[in-house]
Amino acid sequence: MKQYVFSFYTVQGETIVWEEAIPASGMMEAFSKARLLLVKHKQEKGVPVRVRYKGVRYRQTDIA
């Protein structure tokens, strides 16, 4: 399963709030999960944020 990386940033100052790697089987699934995160954040914080697609990771690399 691929990980699609998105950065979420504020509308006013272009300040990055957080980055999220979303595991999904396709681009449409990743975008719908990112949209759900946007809606959840807006309901909790009351601050609108935008999303930007950064790229895709094809495998998880953990170095122990």
N, C-alpha and C positions, 0 to 999 in steps of 0.2 A: 504494500500500500504506500502511495506517495504522500509526502507532507507538503502542503501548499503554505507558503509563508506570506503573511499579510502584516502590514504595519498600520496601526490605527493612530490617527493624529487629530488634533483639534482643528476646528474650522478657522478660528481667529489667527492664531500665531504659527500655524504649521508645526507645532510642537508635537513630537511623537509621544503618545501616551503609553503604548505598549506594542510589542510584536508578538504574533501568535503563529505557531506552526500547526496547521489543521490537517489531521490525517483524513484522507478521502480517496475514493477510487477514481474520481474524475473531477474536472474543473467545475462543472455545474454544482456538484455536491459540496465542494469546498466553498464556492461563493454563497450558496444558501446557508451553510453553517456560519460563515463570516457575517452574513446579514442578520442572522439570529443573535450573534454576539453584539452587533450594533444596537439592535432593538433592546436587548437586555441591559446594556450599559446606559442607554438613554433613559430607560425606566428607573434604574437604580440611582444614577447620578444626576440626571436632569440636564446633562451637558451633551450637546450633539457632537459626534465625532464622525470622521470620514475614514474610509479604508483605501489602502493602496496595495496592489499586488506586487510582491517583491520577487518571487521565484518559486521554484519547486525543488524539494530534496527527494532524491530517489531512494535513499536508505538512511537509516539512523546510524550514526557513528558515535558510539560511546567508548571512551578510552578510560579504562579503570586503572 
